[in-house]
Amino acid sequence: LIAASLQEAVDGGILRRTDSSYGFIHDQLQQASFDLCPEEHKNEFQANIGRSLIDNAEEGRELESLLLIAVDLCNCDTASFSGSNCDKIRLANLNLRAGIKSVKQAGFIAAGEYLETGINILRDVSIDDNLQLYIDLHRFASQAHYSSGNFDKMDVCLDAVLERTDLDIM
């Protein structure tokens, strides 16, 4: 059913097919299609596109090239990942990866946003079962916040790590 619908859109000159992917032939057609989506469903629609990109991308180079776009889309509606702790942990991990990638590209504000989103997602799952992810999100968030001059958020992230570890820095 989906393949037939996509082929109909290709035949109608709306989409183009290259290898195993499809794309709109013009940005305005893409925008018009998105505008047809009811306002109350747009965030969920974008999150589903992000999830589909992640689910269909091969781990490695392909996923890495789509990572920021896919995570941005998923983050439009993090509530749609509330079905299971596994989904939440997966999205938190993807936000960690996107945050690290943004730090490496000197996108410190964006990195902070990805990492804070990952931190917020983890609030609904057991921290003890995901302690390393919790620490990594806070550690990289503190680095991103420091680099962007947001020292208050940096302190909050560092305090969260110190509360969960046995480090004695005094």
Summary of the structure (lengths in Angstrom):
residues: 170
radius of gyration: 18.9
end to end distance: 63.7
largest distance: 68.7
contacts: 484
relative contact order: 0.08
helix: 75%
strand: 5%
